[in-house]
Amino acid sequence: MPNHDLYVLQGGIGKNICFTSCIDTLGKINIMSPWSKVFKNHPNVNFSYNYEVSPIKDNTSFLNKFNNVYLIEPYDSYFFKNKIHLVKNFKRICNINEDKEVYNEIYFTEKEEEDIQPIVSSLGNYVLVQFIGSDESIEETDFEGSRGLIKQQAQKIVDILNFDLKLNVLNVFSIKDLLNNTAKIEKAKLDYMNYAHLLKYAKGFIAIDSSLNHMSANKFCSTKGVVLWNDENVIERFSYNKNINIISNTPRVMRFDVNQVIDSFEKIRSKDD
């Protein structure tokens, strides 16, 4: 029997990225996650299983090959009753002494670094944007509680970045790019790890509270950005101090002054060519 434990995670990619902040202090572990690629290169991860391929239900023989199996759920009663950052709550659950600095850890291999360079070169000076979360349509986002930006405002930001600031705009999306004047990557279908990797070489980013926000907190990534929020309470739980965080003008509805968003981006963007 191996002397490794298995940590089982569920939920969205941002939630899973936040758990990477704990791995360094847990020893050599195994991970099971819907976003297994996030963990596969971490030096303290023995193996990262895909939750969709190896679910925990009715999988007794597989689970018994590990010393311990931990189902980690950070959205617990303590999290909801206290204003605590998601990273810090993961550490509390794992009995890790809390660090003052909040960051995540995403590793890329030398081969991955080599493979990403042609895409970086083809994009030139570029910025990443993400205006919808994984659970909603960009055409249905002007409602209370939404994380997504309405399409008209998202397109206006893209146009200013592209035409006024002369930056190529790479839109982070899962199924279809619904915005105009965005960069197209020929002969390459990007996945979530490609976006996390490309963020390292970008001039900056503008995003809602979603995966790009958490990718930016990778301690190996110096890229900063502007993050748009629909509620001040959400900021305390999911934001990072390296970025400029802006709260919606209308509570729990994503409405912003586009000029303020662009001015904030100009403050933090990388000027190095």
C-alpha atoms as one frame of an Amber mdcrd trajectory, in Angstrom:
protein
   0.000   0.000   0.000   1.483   3.393  -0.965   2.211   5.878   1.786   0.305
   8.596  -0.069  -2.997  10.237   0.711  -5.675  11.227  -1.781  -7.284  14.676
  -1.690 -10.591  14.892  -3.564 -11.756  18.262  -4.862 -14.887  19.305  -6.704
 -16.293  22.577  -8.037 -14.941  25.171 -10.448 -11.417  25.754 -11.675 -10.836
  28.839  -9.507 -11.763  26.888  -6.403  -9.333  24.124  -7.384  -6.526  26.561
  -8.152  -6.867  27.983  -4.638  -6.107  24.563  -3.159  -2.649  24.641  -4.770
  -1.664  27.055  -1.995  -1.755  24.132   0.464   0.196  21.476  -1.389   3.737
  22.486  -0.425   3.089  21.707   3.239   1.094  18.482   2.820   3.946  16.235
   1.724   3.703  13.973  -1.315   0.014  13.613  -2.097  -2.382  12.521  -4.818
  -5.190  14.670  -6.166  -8.545  13.870  -7.717 -10.124  16.863  -9.437 -12.353
  17.848 -12.373  -9.431  20.140 -13.279  -6.613  17.623 -12.929  -4.167  19.490
 -15.205  -3.894  22.271 -12.599  -1.985  19.873 -10.328  -0.132  17.523 -12.671
   3.216  19.377 -12.651   3.332  20.263  -8.969   6.478  18.708  -7.422   4.521
  17.556  -4.355   1.783  15.810  -6.354   2.469  12.134  -7.000  -0.445  11.862
  -9.455  -3.465  13.946 -10.404  -6.558  11.901 -11.234  -9.392  13.241 -13.357
 -12.547  13.196 -11.244 -14.708  12.586 -14.326 -12.711   9.451 -15.201 -12.247
   8.133 -11.638 -15.244   9.236  -9.566 -15.325   8.380  -5.869 -18.801   6.835
  -5.917 -18.785   3.026  -6.078 -14.993   3.019  -6.407 -14.095   1.227  -3.180
 -11.193  -0.882  -4.434  -9.486   2.174  -5.926  -9.942   4.343  -2.823  -8.659
   1.634  -0.479  -5.276   1.757  -2.183  -4.620   5.054  -0.363  -3.836   5.448
   3.321  -6.326   8.280   3.713  -8.917   9.881   1.455  -9.873  13.479   2.194
 -12.891  15.127   0.607 -12.020  18.821   0.834 -14.915  21.274   0.720 -13.944
  24.887   1.544 -17.457  26.252   1.138 -18.326  25.193   4.665 -20.204  26.890
   7.485 -17.065  28.642   8.747 -16.437  30.137   5.314 -19.961  31.515   5.034
 -20.144  32.791   8.624 -16.763  34.532   8.524 -15.189  36.942   6.055 -12.261
  34.725   5.160 -10.421  34.335   1.874 -10.948  31.009   0.107  -7.189  30.286
   0.161  -7.059  30.892   3.908 -10.057  28.647   4.507  -8.407  25.825   2.572
  -5.360  26.242   4.837  -7.543  26.292   7.951  -9.179  23.006   6.898  -5.767
  21.436   6.222  -4.362  22.697   9.575  -1.751  24.862   7.878  -0.489  27.963
   9.612  -1.881  30.921   7.716   0.574  33.031   5.697   0.081  36.762   5.330
   0.564  36.520   1.569  -2.243  34.892  -0.400  -1.133  33.157  -3.594  -1.568
  30.014  -5.660   0.935  27.697  -7.364   0.745  26.559 -10.988   3.761  24.831
 -12.528   4.697  24.426 -16.185   7.333  22.057 -17.579  10.256  23.116 -19.771
   8.516  21.414 -22.699   5.345  23.415 -22.049   7.418  26.607 -21.909   8.905
  25.775 -25.301   5.524  24.905 -26.802   3.846  28.132 -25.665   6.486  30.467
 -27.103   5.263  30.350 -30.761   1.794  31.412 -29.571   3.266  34.181 -27.418
   5.277  35.415 -30.404   2.265  35.331 -32.728   0.209  37.401 -30.287   2.845
  40.121 -29.836   1.691  42.680 -27.264  -1.474  41.171 -25.866  -3.935  41.317
 -23.001  -6.314  38.644 -21.710  -9.966  39.325 -20.949 -12.669  37.202 -19.343
 -16.182  38.582 -19.038 -18.321  35.515 -18.355 -18.047  32.716 -15.840 -18.367
  29.053 -16.687 -22.000  28.928 -15.578 -23.663  31.707 -17.555 -24.144  33.138
 -21.033 -22.720  36.506 -21.998 -26.107  37.365 -23.503 -27.943  36.833 -20.213
 -25.868  38.627 -17.624 -27.693  41.838 -16.691 -29.508  40.326 -13.730 -29.068
  40.463  -9.967 -26.299  38.255  -8.671 -24.644  37.714 -12.041 -20.850  37.590
 -12.318 -20.905  38.249 -16.052 -20.556  41.550 -17.861 -23.207  42.510 -20.399
 -22.017  41.985 -23.962 -22.261  45.649 -24.975 -19.928  46.794 -22.200 -17.548
  43.868 -22.717 -17.273  44.687 -26.416 -16.567  48.351 -25.679 -13.651  47.402
 -23.421 -12.261  45.048 -26.067 -12.492  47.734 -28.760 -10.604  50.298 -26.651
  -7.876  47.788 -25.807  -7.552  46.794 -29.448  -7.929  50.053 -31.377  -6.860
  52.721 -28.868  -4.177  50.906 -26.863  -2.990  48.794 -29.819  -3.085  45.526
 -27.892  -4.176  42.160 -29.221  -7.050  40.915 -27.071  -7.218  37.221 -26.190
 -10.669  36.323 -24.903 -10.885  33.493 -22.354 -13.902  31.347 -23.197 -14.979
  27.722 -22.982 -17.203  27.094 -26.010 -17.465  30.063 -28.370 -15.887  33.522
 -28.627 -18.899  35.844 -28.724 -16.873  39.070 -28.951 -15.538  40.859 -32.024
 -12.009  42.200 -32.596 -10.339  39.510 -30.497  -7.160  37.605 -31.356  -7.544
  34.253 -33.080  -4.972  31.513 -32.526  -4.439  29.573 -35.752  -4.141  25.782
 -35.539  -4.465  25.767 -31.755  -7.385  24.989 -29.486  -6.591  26.578 -26.137
  -7.623  24.985 -22.865  -7.645  26.420 -19.347  -3.984  25.633 -18.729  -2.966
  27.390 -21.934  -4.721  30.533 -20.704  -2.955  30.294 -17.339   0.355  29.910
 -19.159  -0.239  32.756 -21.620  -1.156  35.042 -18.724   2.500  34.947 -17.599
   3.567  36.745 -20.793   0.624  39.152 -21.185   0.730  42.927 -20.709  -2.136
  42.550 -18.247  -5.722  41.354 -18.016  -9.256  42.547 -17.373 -11.691  40.008
 -15.953 -14.670  39.294 -13.779 -14.356  37.098 -10.685 -13.558  33.838 -12.451
 -10.637  31.574 -13.357  -8.368  34.308 -14.751  -8.490  36.131 -11.422  -7.168
  33.043  -9.599  -4.629  32.234 -12.319  -3.157  35.708 -11.873  -2.327  34.877
  -8.244   0.108  32.164  -9.357   3.268  33.051  -7.414   5.276  32.420 -10.587
   3.257  34.994 -12.557   3.943  38.726 -12.203   1.151  39.859 -14.553  -1.397
  42.166 -12.947  -4.904  43.087 -13.964  -8.259  44.671 -13.253 -10.965  42.499
 -11.696 -14.653  43.460 -11.758 -16.934  42.473  -8.862 -20.667  42.629  -8.225
 -20.429  42.749  -4.425 -17.867  43.987  -1.877 -18.295  40.865   0.262 -17.157
  38.709  -2.643 -13.929  40.711  -2.951 -12.878  39.809   0.580 -13.256  36.109
  -0.179 -11.726  35.815  -3.646  -9.565  38.855  -4.534  -5.789  39.349  -4.610
  -3.978  42.534  -3.597  -1.716  42.532  -6.662  -4.678  43.472  -8.870  -6.925
  46.527  -9.009 -10.386  45.444  -7.838 -13.457  47.487  -8.827 -16.950  47.075
  -7.368 -20.040  47.490  -9.557 -21.798  50.872  -9.548 -25.086  49.016  -8.981
 -25.149  46.473  -6.113 -25.093  42.861  -7.310 -25.453  43.906 -10.956 -22.358
  44.110 -13.151 -22.307  47.729 -14.339 -19.108  49.741 -14.578 -17.654  52.980
 -15.873 -15.638  51.768 -18.864 -13.254  54.730 -18.613 -12.483  53.814 -14.999
 -11.792  50.225 -16.042  -9.401  51.304 -18.800  -7.676  53.918 -16.614  -7.118
  51.255 -13.940  -5.712  48.868 -16.521  -3.283  51.533 -17.712  -1.981  51.901
 -14.174  -0.958  48.285 -13.808  -0.174  47.107 -17.362   3.335  45.977 -18.211
   5.077  48.470 -20.487   8.012  46.189 -21.328   8.175  45.021 -24.948
